[in-house]
Amino acid sequence: MTAVVREDSLLTLHYRLALADDTELVSTFGAQPATLQLGSGELAPVLERCLIDLPVGERTVFLLEAEQAFGPHNPQLMQRFARSELPNPGELREMALIEFKAPNGATYTGLVRELTEEGALIDFNHPLAGKAIRFEVDVIGIL
C-alpha cells in the first residue's frame, strides 16, 4: 500500500512555485529536495492543502487562482505613513520590506510601494495576493 501525505506528515519533496505566467519564484528541482513538517508553518497553508492525500511518487501541478491562493489584493491593507512614523526613515527605498511593531508586541511586515519626502505608502497584503500561482510538486517520501 502506497503511503499518502497527511496533515501532520514529515515529507521530502521537490517543489516549484511560479506565477501563472510561469515566472519562477522558488524551486528545489535541480537541487536538494526539501524536507518539511506539515502544519509547522514551513509552507503556506494553501500549499499544504494541495499536498494532502498525494501518494509517494506523485508529481503534479496545481493551478490556483488568486482567490484560492493568497486571496485578492485588499486596498484597505495599503496605508500611508508620515516619515516620522517609519522605522529608519533615512534607509527606506521603494519595494523594500519594512517591519512595524504593534502595541501588543506583534510584528507586521509591509512592502514600501511609494516613497515621498513626506512619507510612504506601505502594502500589508501578502506579496502574492491578487496573483494566480502554479505549484508543482514531486512527493519523494514520507518519513
N, CA, C and O atoms as CSV, one atom per row, in Angstrom:
chain,resi,resn,atom,element,x,y,z
A,1,MET,N,N,0.847,-1.186,0.000
A,1,MET,CA,C,0.000,0.000,0.000
A,1,MET,C,C,0.889,1.246,0.000
A,1,MET,O,O,1.811,1.353,0.809
A,2,THR,N,N,0.618,2.165,-0.888
A,2,THR,CA,C,1.410,3.380,-1.018
A,2,THR,C,C,1.025,4.385,0.063
A,2,THR,O,O,-0.154,4.645,0.299
A,3,ALA,N,N,2.046,4.944,0.715
A,3,ALA,CA,C,1.794,5.965,1.735
A,3,ALA,C,C,1.298,7.244,1.067
A,3,ALA,O,O,1.705,7.576,-0.046
A,4,VAL,N,N,0.415,7.955,1.763
A,4,VAL,CA,C,-0.095,9.230,1.251
A,4,VAL,C,C,0.166,10.332,2.277
A,4,VAL,O,O,0.290,10.066,3.472
A,5,VAL,N,N,0.246,11.541,1.805
A,5,VAL,CA,C,0.511,12.701,2.657
A,5,VAL,C,C,-0.706,12.978,3.540
A,5,VAL,O,O,-1.844,13.005,3.071
A,6,ARG,N,N,-0.436,13.183,4.822
A,6,ARG,CA,C,-1.465,13.533,5.801
A,6,ARG,C,C,-1.173,14.938,6.343
A,6,ARG,O,O,-0.126,15.516,6.052
A,7,GLU,N,N,-2.096,15.473,7.122
A,7,GLU,CA,C,-1.968,16.838,7.637
A,7,GLU,C,C,-0.758,17.044,8.537
A,7,GLU,O,O,-0.289,18.171,8.691
A,8,ASP,N,N,-0.242,15.962,9.137
A,8,ASP,CA,C,0.904,16.095,10.044
A,8,ASP,C,C,2.141,15.365,9.520
A,8,ASP,O,O,3.057,15.070,10.289
A,9,SER,N,N,2.175,15.074,8.228
A,9,SER,CA,C,3.289,14.304,7.645
A,9,SER,C,C,4.599,15.083,7.650
A,9,SER,O,O,4.627,16.301,7.472
A,10,LEU,N,N,5.678,14.342,7.860
A,10,LEU,CA,C,7.035,14.835,7.633
A,10,LEU,C,C,7.412,14.245,6.291
A,10,LEU,O,O,7.504,13.025,6.152
A,11,LEU,N,N,7.630,15.095,5.303
A,11,LEU,CA,C,7.858,14.560,3.970
A,11,LEU,C,C,9.030,15.220,3.269
A,11,LEU,O,O,9.454,16.325,3.608
A,12,THR,N,N,9.533,14.503,2.283
A,12,THR,CA,C,10.586,15.005,1.408
A,12,THR,C,C,9.971,15.156,0.031
A,12,THR,O,O,9.306,14.249,-0.471
A,13,LEU,N,N,10.200,16.312,-0.574
A,13,LEU,CA,C,9.613,16.581,-1.874
A,13,LEU,C,C,10.422,17.624,-2.629
A,13,LEU,O,O,11.198,18.384,-2.049
A,14,HIS,N,N,10.220,17.636,-3.916
A,14,HIS,CA,C,10.675,18.743,-4.744
A,14,HIS,C,C,9.444,19.592,-4.983
A,14,HIS,O,O,8.342,19.068,-5.148
A,15,TYR,N,N,9.631,20.909,-5.003
A,15,TYR,CA,C,8.504,21.779,-5.336
A,15,TYR,C,C,8.989,23.001,-6.099
A,15,TYR,O,O,10.152,23.398,-6.027
A,16,ARG,N,N,8.062,23.567,-6.819
A,16,ARG,CA,C,8.327,24.773,-7.598
A,16,ARG,C,C,7.097,25.652,-7.491
A,16,ARG,O,O,5.975,25.205,-7.728
A,17,LEU,N,N,7.319,26.906,-7.133
A,17,LEU,CA,C,6.242,27.877,-7.051
A,17,LEU,C,C,6.507,28.944,-8.101
A,17,LEU,O,O,7.594,29.517,-8.161
A,18,ALA,N,N,5.502,29.203,-8.928
A,18,ALA,CA,C,5.644,30.183,-10.006
A,18,ALA,C,C,4.344,30.963,-10.145
A,18,ALA,O,O,3.288,30.536,-9.676
A,19,LEU,N,N,4.445,32.104,-10.794
A,19,LEU,CA,C,3.239,32.842,-11.151
A,19,LEU,C,C,2.553,32.098,-12.285
A,19,LEU,O,O,3.145,31.202,-12.887
A,20,ALA,N,N,1.322,32.457,-12.578
A,20,ALA,CA,C,0.565,31.779,-13.637
A,20,ALA,C,C,1.250,31.889,-14.990
A,20,ALA,O,O,1.082,31.016,-15.841
A,21,ASP,N,N,2.029,32.963,-15.200
A,21,ASP,CA,C,2.744,33.125,-16.474
A,21,ASP,C,C,4.053,32.340,-16.498
A,21,ASP,O,O,4.847,32.479,-17.429
A,22,ASP,N,N,4.277,31.517,-15.475
A,22,ASP,CA,C,5.442,30.644,-15.316
A,22,ASP,C,C,6.703,31.369,-14.847
A,22,ASP,O,O,7.794,30.804,-14.925
A,23,THR,N,N,6.583,32.598,-14.364
A,23,THR,CA,C,7.711,33.286,-13.744
A,23,THR,C,C,8.027,32.562,-12.443
A,23,THR,O,O,7.211,32.546,-11.522
A,24,GLU,N,N,9.203,31.968,-12.368
A,24,GLU,CA,C,9.569,31.150,-11.208
A,24,GLU,C,C,9.882,32.011,-9.993
A,24,GLU,O,O,10.606,33.002,-10.085
A,25,LEU,N,N,9.323,31.614,-8.848
A,25,LEU,CA,C,9.574,32.292,-7.588
A,25,LEU,C,C,10.562,31.514,-6.733
A,25,LEU,O,O,11.460,32.095,-6.123
A,26,VAL,N,N,10.391,30.190,-6.693
A,26,VAL,CA,C,11.294,29.323,-5.941
A,26,VAL,C,C,11.165,27.908,-6.498
A,26,VAL,O,O,10.091,27.494,-6.934
A,27,SER,N,N,12.279,27.173,-6.475
A,27,SER,CA,C,12.250,25.788,-6.952
A,27,SER,C,C,13.361,24.986,-6.290
A,27,SER,O,O,14.478,25.470,-6.112
A,28,THR,N,N,13.029,23.744,-5.928
A,28,THR,CA,C,14.055,22.824,-5.436
A,28,THR,C,C,14.443,21.818,-6.510
A,28,THR,O,O,15.388,21.050,-6.325
A,29,PHE,N,N,13.721,21.812,-7.641
A,29,PHE,CA,C,14.072,20.900,-8.730
A,29,PHE,C,C,15.471,21.277,-9.218
A,29,PHE,O,O,15.772,22.457,-9.398
A,30,GLY,N,N,16.311,20.287,-9.429
A,30,GLY,CA,C,17.682,20.551,-9.850
A,30,GLY,C,C,18.607,20.831,-8.678
A,30,GLY,O,O,19.783,21.138,-8.873
A,31,ALA,N,N,18.088,20.729,-7.467
A,31,ALA,CA,C,18.881,20.937,-6.254
A,31,ALA,C,C,18.446,19.886,-5.230
A,31,ALA,O,O,17.788,18.906,-5.581
A,32,GLN,N,N,18.812,20.094,-3.980
A,32,GLN,CA,C,18.403,19.178,-2.916
A,32,GLN,C,C,16.893,19.288,-2.706
A,32,GLN,O,O,16.358,20.396,-2.722
A,33,PRO,N,N,16.199,18.177,-2.513
A,33,PRO,CA,C,14.770,18.266,-2.196
A,33,PRO,C,C,14.581,18.863,-0.798
A,33,PRO,O,O,15.504,18.875,0.016
A,34,ALA,N,N,13.398,19.343,-0.546
A,34,ALA,CA,C,13.060,19.907,0.760
A,34,ALA,C,C,12.466,18.819,1.642
A,34,ALA,O,O,11.745,17.945,1.161
A,35,THR,N,N,12.769,18.875,2.925
A,35,THR,CA,C,12.121,18.022,3.914
A,35,THR,C,C,11.414,18.963,4.867
A,35,THR,O,O,12.037,19.841,5.464
A,36,LEU,N,N,10.114,18.779,5.010
A,36,LEU,CA,C,9.365,19.682,5.874
A,36,LEU,C,C,8.231,18.978,6.588
A,36,LEU,O,O,7.720,17.947,6.150
A,37,GLN,N,N,7.862,19.573,7.698
A,37,GLN,CA,C,6.790,19.063,8.546
A,37,GLN,C,C,5.525,19.850,8.253
A,37,GLN,O,O,5.478,21.061,8.472
A,38,LEU,N,N,4.497,19.167,7.757
A,38,LEU,CA,C,3.240,19.864,7.505
A,38,LEU,C,C,2.649,20.331,8.829
A,38,LEU,O,O,2.776,19.659,9.852
A,39,GLY,N,N,2.011,21.480,8.794
A,39,GLY,CA,C,1.399,22.036,9.993
A,39,GLY,C,C,2.339,22.852,10.845
A,39,GLY,O,O,1.922,23.395,11.868
A,40,SER,N,N,3.611,22.956,10.450
A,40,SER,CA,C,4.593,23.683,11.256
A,40,SER,C,C,4.787,25.126,10.796
A,40,SER,O,O,5.502,25.888,11.447
A,41,GLY,N,N,4.166,25.507,9.690
A,41,GLY,CA,C,4.336,26.860,9.182
A,41,GLY,C,C,5.463,27.007,8.179
A,41,GLY,O,O,5.725,28.112,7.702
A,42,GLU,N,N,6.138,25.907,7.850
A,42,GLU,CA,C,7.225,25.971,6.871
A,42,GLU,C,C,6.704,26.250,5.469
A,42,GLU,O,O,7.413,26.814,4.635
A,43,LEU,N,N,5.475,25.854,5.217
A,43,LEU,CA,C,4.845,26.029,3.914
A,43,LEU,C,C,3.490,26.696,4.154
A,43,LEU,O,O,2.818,26.390,5.139
A,44,ALA,N,N,3.091,27.588,3.279
A,44,ALA,CA,C,1.801,28.271,3.426
A,44,ALA,C,C,0.670,27.243,3.496
A,44,ALA,O,O,0.700,26.244,2.777
A,45,PRO,N,N,-0.327,27.477,4.354
A,45,PRO,CA,C,-1.436,26.524,4.488
A,45,PRO,C,C,-2.102,26.165,3.163
A,45,PRO,O,O,-2.463,25.007,2.951
A,46,VAL,N,N,-2.268,27.133,2.273
A,46,VAL,CA,C,-2.906,26.839,0.986
A,46,VAL,C,C,-2.086,25.830,0.188
A,46,VAL,O,O,-2.651,24.999,-0.522
A,47,LEU,N,N,-0.767,25.893,0.297
A,47,LEU,CA,C,0.087,24.946,-0.417
A,47,LEU,C,C,0.081,23.591,0.276
A,47,LEU,O,O,0.113,22.554,-0.386
A,48,GLU,N,N,0.039,23.593,1.607
A,48,GLU,CA,C,-0.056,22.329,2.345
A,48,GLU,C,C,-1.326,21.575,1.964
A,48,GLU,O,O,-1.299,20.356,1.789
A,49,ARG,N,N,-2.435,22.296,1.837
A,49,ARG,CA,C,-3.705,21.635,1.491
A,49,ARG,C,C,-3.614,20.922,0.144
A,49,ARG,O,O,-4.263,19.896,-0.059
A,50,CYS,N,N,-2.824,21.453,-0.764
A,50,CYS,CA,C,-2.645,20.800,-2.072
A,50,CYS,C,C,-1.980,19.433,-1.927
A,50,CYS,O,O,-2.226,18.529,-2.725
A,51,LEU,N,N,-1.142,19.288,-0.912
A,51,LEU,CA,C,-0.364,18.060,-0.740
A,51,LEU,C,C,-1.149,16.914,-0.102
A,51,LEU,O,O,-0.810,15.747,-0.295
A,52,ILE,N,N,-2.193,17.245,0.655
A,52,ILE,CA,C,-2.941,16.224,1.392
A,52,ILE,C,C,-3.489,15.167,0.436
A,52,ILE,O,O,-4.093,15.480,-0.591
A,53,ASP,N,N,-3.259,13.908,0.806
A,53,ASP,CA,C,-3.712,12.711,0.083
A,53,ASP,C,C,-2.898,12.382,-1.170
A,53,ASP,O,O,-3.240,11.444,-1.890
A,54,LEU,N,N,-1.828,13.132,-1.443
A,54,LEU,CA,C,-0.971,12.755,-2.574
A,54,LEU,C,C,-0.134,11.545,-2.175
A,54,LEU,O,O,0.397,11.512,-1.065
A,55,PRO,N,N,-0.004,10.559,-3.042
A,55,PRO,CA,C,0.827,9.390,-2.734
A,55,PRO,C,C,2.304,9.664,-3.012
A,55,PRO,O,O,2.650,10.535,-3.810
A,56,VAL,N,N,3.160,8.910,-2.343
A,56,VAL,CA,C,4.594,8.962,-2.627
A,56,VAL,C,C,4.785,8.628,-4.100
A,56,VAL,O,O,4.160,7.704,-4.622
A,57,GLY,N,N,5.644,9.378,-4.760
A,57,GLY,CA,C,5.909,9.166,-6.176
A,57,GLY,C,C,5.055,10.019,-7.091
A,57,GLY,O,O,5.275,10.046,-8.302
A,58,GLU,N,N,4.087,10.713,-6.530
A,58,GLU,CA,C,3.189,11.564,-7.328
A,58,GLU,C,C,3.883,12.870,-7.705
A,58,GLU,O,O,4.451,13.554,-6.853
A,59,ARG,N,N,3.831,13.200,-8.972
A,59,ARG,CA,C,4.302,14.506,-9.451
A,59,ARG,C,C,3.122,15.157,-10.146
A,59,ARG,O,O,2.547,14.597,-11.079
A,60,THR,N,N,2.766,16.347,-9.680
A,60,THR,CA,C,1.587,17.020,-10.212
A,60,THR,C,C,1.753,18.529,-10.147
A,60,THR,O,O,2.657,19.046,-9.489
A,61,VAL,N,N,0.872,19.217,-10.837
A,61,VAL,CA,C,0.875,20.679,-10.866
A,61,VAL,C,C,-0.503,21.173,-10.443
A,61,VAL,O,O,-1.525,20.692,-10.930
A,62,PHE,N,N,-0.515,22.135,-9.536
A,62,PHE,CA,C,-1.750,22.781,-9.101
A,62,PHE,C,C,-1.759,24.199,-9.651
A,62,PHE,O,O,-0.790,24.940,-9.482
A,63,LEU,N,N,-2.844,24.575,-10.305
A,63,LEU,CA,C,-3.023,25.939,-10.792
A,63,LEU,C,C,-4.059,26.593,-9.892
A,63,LEU,O,O,-5.223,26.192,-9.881
A,64,LEU,N,N,-3.637,27.590,-9.144
A,64,LEU,CA,C,-4.513,28.227,-8.166
A,64,LEU,C,C,-4.806,29.668,-8.567
A,64,LEU,O,O,-3.891,30.470,-8.754
A,65,GLU,N,N,-6.083,29.983,-8.695
A,65,GLU,CA,C,-6.478,31.372,-8.950
A,65,GLU,C,C,-6.154,32.196,-7.705
A,65,GLU,O,O,-5.989,31.644,-6.617
A,66,ALA,N,N,-6.064,33.491,-7.862
A,66,ALA,CA,C,-5.694,34.378,-6.756
A,66,ALA,C,C,-6.559,34.146,-5.518
A,66,ALA,O,O,-6.047,34.105,-4.400
A,67,GLU,N,N,-7.860,33.995,-5.715
A,67,GLU,CA,C,-8.772,33.812,-4.588
A,67,GLU,C,C,-8.498,32.506,-3.854
A,67,GLU,O,O,-8.689,32.432,-2.640
A,68,GLN,N,N,-8.054,31.475,-4.570
A,68,GLN,CA,C,-7.734,30.184,-3.956
A,68,GLN,C,C,-6.364,30.220,-3.292
A,68,GLN,O,O,-6.135,29.529,-2.299
A,69,ALA,N,N,-5.470,31.008,-3.826
A,69,ALA,CA,C,-4.083,31.013,-3.368
A,69,ALA,C,C,-3.922,31.925,-2.148
A,69,ALA,O,O,-4.141,31.486,-1.018
A,70,PHE,N,N,-3.550,33.161,-2.360
A,70,PHE,CA,C,-3.281,34.074,-1.255
A,70,PHE,C,C,-4.308,35.193,-1.170
A,70,PHE,O,O,-4.086,36.209,-0.511
A,71,GLY,N,N,-5.436,34.993,-1.846
A,71,GLY,CA,C,-6.540,35.937,-1.776
A,71,GLY,C,C,-6.368,37.133,-2.691
A,71,GLY,O,O,-5.300,37.348,-3.264
A,72,PRO,N,N,-7.433,37.906,-2.819
A,72,PRO,CA,C,-7.361,39.102,-3.661
A,72,PRO,C,C,-6.537,40.187,-2.973
A,72,PRO,O,O,-6.377,40.175,-1.753
A,73,HIS,N,N,-6.027,41.109,-3.750
A,73,HIS,CA,C,-5.312,42.256,-3.193
A,73,HIS,C,C,-6.345,43.157,-2.528
A,73,HIS,O,O,-7.325,43.549,-3.161
A,74,ASN,N,N,-6.134,43.487,-1.260
A,74,ASN,CA,C,-7.085,44.278,-0.490
A,74,ASN,C,C,-6.580,45.719,-0.368
A,74,ASN,O,O,-5.595,45.962,0.329
A,75,PRO,N,N,-7.230,46.673,-1.027
A,75,PRO,CA,C,-6.782,48.070,-0.962
A,75,PRO,C,C,-6.771,48.631,0.461
A,75,PRO,O,O,-6.033,49.575,0.742
A,76,GLN,N,N,-7.576,48.064,1.360
A,76,GLN,CA,C,-7.603,48.548,2.742
A,76,GLN,C,C,-6.322,48.199,3.499
A,76,GLN,O,O,-6.067,48.743,4.573
A,77,LEU,N,N,-5.520,47.296,2.943
A,77,LEU,CA,C,-4.245,46.943,3.576
A,77,LEU,C,C,-3.089,47.793,3.044
A,77,LEU,O,O,-1.922,47.503,3.308
A,78,MET,N,N,-3.423,48.836,2.300
A,78,MET,CA,C,-2.440,49.818,1.837
A,78,MET,C,C,-2.597,51.030,2.756
A,78,MET,O,O,-3.684,51.601,2.853
A,79,GLN,N,N,-1.513,51.424,3.431
A,79,GLN,CA,C,-1.611,52.530,4.380
A,79,GLN,C,C,-0.491,53.534,4.165
A,79,GLN,O,O,0.646,53.170,3.867
A,80,ARG,N,N,-0.840,54.810,4.323
A,80,ARG,CA,C,0.146,55.891,4.232
A,80,ARG,C,C,0.661,56.208,5.630
A,80,ARG,O,O,-0.101,56.250,6.596
A,81,PHE,N,N,1.965,56.429,5.717
A,81,PHE,CA,C,2.610,56.793,6.968
A,81,PHE,C,C,3.465,58.030,6.740
A,81,PHE,O,O,4.094,58.178,5.692
A,82,ALA,N,N,3.482,58.913,7.729
A,82,ALA,CA,C,4.402,60.048,7.696
A,82,ALA,C,C,5.808,59.508,7.959
A,82,ALA,O,O,5.965,58.477,8.612
A,83,ARG,N,N,6.814,60.192,7.460
A,83,ARG,CA,C,8.202,59.740,7.680
A,83,ARG,C,C,8.505,59.574,9.165
A,83,ARG,O,O,9.241,58.665,9.551
A,84,SER,N,N,7.944,60.444,9.997
A,84,SER,CA,C,8.204,60.375,11.443
A,84,SER,C,C,7.656,59.094,12.074
A,84,SER,O,O,8.075,58.719,13.169
A,85,GLU,N,N,6.732,58.424,11.401
A,85,GLU,CA,C,6.146,57.181,11.915
A,85,GLU,C,C,6.896,55.939,11.448
A,85,GLU,O,O,6.591,54.829,11.886
A,86,LEU,N,N,7.864,56.114,10.573
A,86,LEU,CA,C,8.551,54.977,9.955
A,86,LEU,C,C,9.840,54.636,10.685
A,86,LEU,O,O,10.587,55.533,11.076
A,87,PRO,N,N,10.108,53.346,10.872
A,87,PRO,CA,C,11.401,52.958,11.441
A,87,PRO,C,C,12.510,53.200,10.414
A,87,PRO,O,O,12.345,52.868,9.240
A,88,ASN,N,N,13.615,53.765,10.837
A,88,ASN,CA,C,14.774,54.046,9.970
A,88,ASN,C,C,14.372,54.736,8.665
A,88,ASN,O,O,14.670,54.220,7.588
A,89,PRO,N,N,13.707,55.886,8.736
A,89,PRO,CA,C,13.198,56.526,7.522
A,89,PRO,C,C,14.281,56.905,6.518
A,89,PRO,O,O,14.007,56.959,5.320
A,90,GLY,N,N,15.483,57.163,6.967
A,90,GLY,CA,C,16.562,57.537,6.051
A,90,GLY,C,C,17.078,56.381,5.221
A,90,GLY,O,O,17.727,56.596,4.197
A,91,GLU,N,N,16.799,55.150,5.645
A,91,GLU,CA,C,17.306,53.961,4.951
A,91,GLU,C,C,16.265,53.316,4.038
A,91,GLU,O,O,16.563,52.324,3.371
A,92,LEU,N,N,15.066,53.855,3.998
A,92,LEU,CA,C,13.993,53.243,3.207
A,92,LEU,C,C,14.196,53.435,1.710
A,92,LEU,O,O,14.781,54.421,1.261
A,93,ARG,N,N,13.699,52.471,0.957
A,93,ARG,CA,C,13.671,52.583,-0.500
A,93,ARG,C,C,12.428,51.866,-1.000
A,93,ARG,O,O,11.890,50.994,-0.318
A,94,GLU,N,N,11.976,52.233,-2.185
A,94,GLU,CA,C,10.790,51.596,-2.753
A,94,GLU,C,C,11.041,50.114,-2.985
A,94,GLU,O,O,12.146,49.705,-3.340
A,95,MET,N,N,10.005,49.320,-2.780
A,95,MET,CA,C,9.989,47.864,-2.948
A,95,MET,C,C,10.789,47.131,-1.865
A,95,MET,O,O,11.070,45.941,-2.004
A,96,ALA,N,N,11.153,47.830,-0.794
A,96,ALA,CA,C,11.831,47.197,0.338
A,96,ALA,C,C,10.786,46.745,1.358
A,96,ALA,O,O,9.717,47.344,1.471
A,97,LEU,N,N,11.103,45.695,2.091
A,97,LEU,CA,C,10.233,45.243,3.176
A,97,LEU,C,C,10.551,46.040,4.429
A,97,LEU,O,O,11.707,46.370,4.694
A,98,ILE,N,N,9.521,46.343,5.191
A,98,ILE,CA,C,9.681,47.109,6.419
A,98,ILE,C,C,8.829,46.449,7.499
A,98,ILE,O,O,7.725,45.981,7.221
A,99,GLU,N,N,9.342,46.410,8.737
A,99,GLU,CA,C,8.609,45.793,9.843
A,99,GLU,C,C,8.117,46.852,10.809
A,99,GLU,O,O,8.817,47.816,11.118
A,100,PHE,N,N,6.898,46.650,11.277
A,100,PHE,CA,C,6.288,47.524,12.266
A,100,PHE,C,C,5.947,46.691,13.487
A,100,PHE,O,O,5.484,45.557,13.363
A,101,LYS,N,N,6.176,47.254,14.667
A,101,LYS,CA,C,5.795,46.597,15.919
A,101,LYS,C,C,4.457,47.181,16.371
A,101,LYS,O,O,4.293,48.397,16.459
A,102,ALA,N,N,3.519,46.304,16.652
A,102,ALA,CA,C,2.213,46.725,17.151
A,102,ALA,C,C,2.277,46.856,18.670
A,102,ALA,O,O,3.157,46.268,19.299
A,103,PRO,N,N,1.362,47.616,19.268
A,103,PRO,CA,C,1.359,47.767,20.733
A,103,PRO,C,C,1.269,46.439,21.482
A,103,PRO,O,O,1.749,46.331,22.610
A,104,ASN,N,N,0.655,45.424,20.858
A,104,ASN,CA,C,0.518,44.122,21.524
A,104,ASN,C,C,1.757,43.247,21.358
A,104,ASN,O,O,1.773,42.102,21.809
A,105,GLY,N,N,2.804,43.786,20.708
A,105,GLY,CA,C,4.048,43.039,20.527
A,105,GLY,C,C,4.147,42.304,19.208
A,105,GLY,O,O,5.219,41.812,18.855
A,106,ALA,N,N,3.055,42.221,18.477
A,106,ALA,CA,C,3.079,41.545,17.172
A,106,ALA,C,C,3.903,42.359,16.175
A,106,ALA,O,O,4.039,43.575,16.309
A,107,THR,N,N,4.441,41.675,15.187
A,107,THR,CA,C,5.216,42.326,14.136
A,107,THR,C,C,4.473,42.178,12.820
A,107,THR,O,O,3.993,41.096,12.484
A,108,TYR,N,N,4.382,43.273,12.081
A,108,TYR,CA,C,3.729,43.277,10.775
A,108,TYR,C,C,4.732,43.727,9.729
A,108,TYR,O,O,5.435,44.722,9.908
A,109,THR,N,N,4.787,42.985,8.638
A,109,THR,CA,C,5.705,43.318,7.553
A,109,THR,C,C,4.919,43.884,6.388
A,109,THR,O,O,3.876,43.356,6.003
A,110,GLY,N,N,5.439,44.969,5.834
A,110,GLY,CA,C,4.810,45.593,4.680
A,110,GLY,C,C,5.849,45.895,3.620
A,110,GLY,O,O,7.052,45.881,3.881
A,111,LEU,N,N,5.368,46.166,2.432
A,111,LEU,CA,C,6.222,46.481,1.291
A,111,LEU,C,C,6.075,47.965,0.979
A,111,LEU,O,O,4.959,48.468,0.847
A,112,VAL,N,N,7.200,48.663,0.862
A,112,VAL,CA,C,7.181,50.087,0.535
A,112,VAL,C,C,6.833,50.216,-0.949
A,112,VAL,O,O,7.663,49.928,-1.812
A,113,ARG,N,N,5.619,50.646,-1.239
A,113,ARG,CA,C,5.161,50.783,-2.627
A,113,ARG,C,C,5.515,52.149,-3.204
A,113,ARG,O,O,5.769,52.284,-4.401
A,114,GLU,N,N,5.528,53.154,-2.342
A,114,GLU,CA,C,5.786,54.522,-2.798
A,114,GLU,C,C,6.497,55.266,-1.678
A,114,GLU,O,O,6.152,55.108,-0.507
A,115,LEU,N,N,7.479,56.068,-2.029
A,115,LEU,CA,C,8.250,56.821,-1.049
A,115,LEU,C,C,8.322,58.270,-1.508
A,115,LEU,O,O,8.722,58.553,-2.638
A,116,THR,N,N,7.931,59.189,-0.623
A,116,THR,CA,C,7.986,60.620,-0.936
A,116,THR,C,C,8.732,61.334,0.184
A,116,THR,O,O,9.127,60.716,1.172
A,117,GLU,N,N,8.919,62.636,0.022
A,117,GLU,CA,C,9.559,63.442,1.074
A,117,GLU,C,C,8.731,63.413,2.358
A,117,GLU,O,O,9.274,63.457,3.462
A,118,GLU,N,N,7.416,63.337,2.197
A,118,GLU,CA,C,6.513,63.394,3.348
A,118,GLU,C,C,6.325,62.052,4.043
A,118,GLU,O,O,6.110,62.011,5.255
A,119,GLY,N,N,6.403,60.959,3.297
A,119,GLY,CA,C,6.133,59.665,3.903
A,119,GLY,C,C,6.188,58.529,2.912
A,119,GLY,O,O,6.903,58.582,1.911
A,120,ALA,N,N,5.410,57.488,3.214
A,120,ALA,CA,C,5.461,56.287,2.375
A,120,ALA,C,C,4.094,55.621,2.326
A,120,ALA,O,O,3.282,55.748,3.242
A,121,LEU,N,N,3.864,54.907,1.230
A,121,LEU,CA,C,2.688,54.059,1.075
A,121,LEU,C,C,3.161,52.627,1.295
A,121,LEU,O,O,4.001,52.120,0.553
A,122,ILE,N,N,2.611,51.979,2.326
A,122,ILE,CA,C,3.025,50.630,2.705
A,122,ILE,C,C,1.895,49.648,2.390
A,122,ILE,O,O,0.732,49.894,2.712
A,123,ASP,N,N,2.256,48.548,1.762
A,123,ASP,CA,C,1.311,47.498,1.371
A,123,ASP,C,C,1.479,46.314,2.320
A,123,ASP,O,O,2.529,45.671,2.344
A,124,PHE,N,N,0.433,46.030,3.104
A,124,PHE,CA,C,0.472,44.929,4.063
A,124,PHE,C,C,-0.178,43.655,3.524
A,124,PHE,O,O,-0.357,42.697,4.277
A,125,ASN,N,N,-0.531,43.621,2.251
A,125,ASN,CA,C,-1.045,42.403,1.628
A,125,ASN,C,C,0.080,41.372,1.531
A,125,ASN,O,O,1.258,41.730,1.536
A,126,HIS,N,N,-0.284,40.100,1.445
A,126,HIS,CA,C,0.707,39.064,1.149
A,126,HIS,C,C,1.316,39.412,-0.205
A,126,HIS,O,O,0.594,39.863,-1.094
A,127,PRO,N,N,2.625,39.217,-0.389
A,127,PRO,CA,C,3.255,39.564,-1.674
A,127,PRO,C,C,2.612,38.888,-2.885
A,127,PRO,O,O,2.704,39.405,-3.998
A,128,LEU,N,N,1.961,37.740,-2.680
A,128,LEU,CA,C,1.321,37.047,-3.796
A,128,LEU,C,C,-0.195,37.263,-3.848
A,128,LEU,O,O,-0.886,36.627,-4.644
A,129,ALA,N,N,-0.710,38.156,-3.004
A,129,ALA,CA,C,-2.146,38.465,-3.047
A,129,ALA,C,C,-2.497,39.036,-4.413
A,129,ALA,O,O,-1.770,39.861,-4.966
A,130,GLY,N,N,-3.618,38.581,-4.940
A,130,GLY,CA,C,-4.067,39.069,-6.238
A,130,GLY,C,C,-3.410,38.386,-7.421
A,130,GLY,O,O,-3.646,38.763,-8.569
A,131,LYS,N,N,-2.585,37.382,-7.150
A,131,LYS,CA,C,-1.874,36.696,-8.231
A,131,LYS,C,C,-2.253,35.218,-8.281
A,131,LYS,O,O,-2.322,34.547,-7.252
A,132,ALA,N,N,-2.495,34.728,-9.484
A,132,ALA,CA,C,-2.700,33.291,-9.681
A,132,ALA,C,C,-1.326,32.630,-9.638
A,132,ALA,O,O,-0.342,33.201,-10.109
A,133,ILE,N,N,-1.260,31.426,-9.072
A,133,ILE,CA,C,0.033,30.750,-8.957
A,133,ILE,C,C,-0.030,29.321,-9.491
A,133,ILE,O,O,-1.092,28.719,-9.646
A,134,ARG,N,N,1.151,28.828,-9.758
A,134,ARG,CA,C,1.359,27.462,-10.242
A,134,ARG,C,C,2.262,26.784,-9.211
A,134,ARG,O,O,3.364,27.261,-8.940
A,135,PHE,N,N,1.795,25.674,-8.636
A,135,PHE,CA,C,2.533,24.946,-7.600
A,135,PHE,C,C,2.777,23.533,-8.105
A,135,PHE,O,O,1.846,22.736,-8.213
A,136,GLU,N,N,4.018,23.228,-8.410
A,136,GLU,CA,C,4.403,21.908,-8.926
A,136,GLU,C,C,5.085,21.139,-7.808
A,136,GLU,O,O,5.970,21.668,-7.135
A,137,VAL,N,N,4.678,19.892,-7.607
A,137,VAL,CA,C,5.258,19.076,-6.542
A,137,VAL,C,C,5.592,17.675,-7.032
A,137,VAL,O,O,4.945,17.133,-7.928
A,138,ASP,N,N,6.620,17.107,-6.417
A,138,ASP,CA,C,7.007,15.716,-6.633
A,138,ASP,C,C,7.263,15.138,-5.248
A,138,ASP,O,O,8.292,15.423,-4.635
A,139,VAL,N,N,6.330,14.328,-4.752
A,139,VAL,CA,C,6.441,13.749,-3.412
A,139,VAL,C,C,7.430,12.588,-3.473
A,139,VAL,O,O,7.169,11.569,-4.111
A,140,ILE,N,N,8.563,12.755,-2.805
A,140,ILE,CA,C,9.633,11.753,-2.841
A,140,ILE,C,C,9.463,10.713,-1.743
A,140,ILE,O,O,9.638,9.517,-1.975
A,141,GLY,N,N,9.121,11.175,-0.549
A,141,GLY,CA,C,8.968,10.225,0.549
A,141,GLY,C,C,8.268,10.827,1.744
A,141,GLY,O,O,8.250,12.044,1.926
A,142,ILE,N,N,7.692,9.960,2.554
A,142,ILE,CA,C,7.064,10.357,3.809
A,142,ILE,C,C,7.843,9.650,4.902
A,142,ILE,O,O,7.973,8.426,4.897
A,143,LEU,N,N,8.358,10.430,5.836
A,143,LEU,CA,C,9.227,9.887,6.885
A,143,LEU,C,C,8.435,9.520,8.127
A,143,LEU,O,O,9.009,9.048,9.108
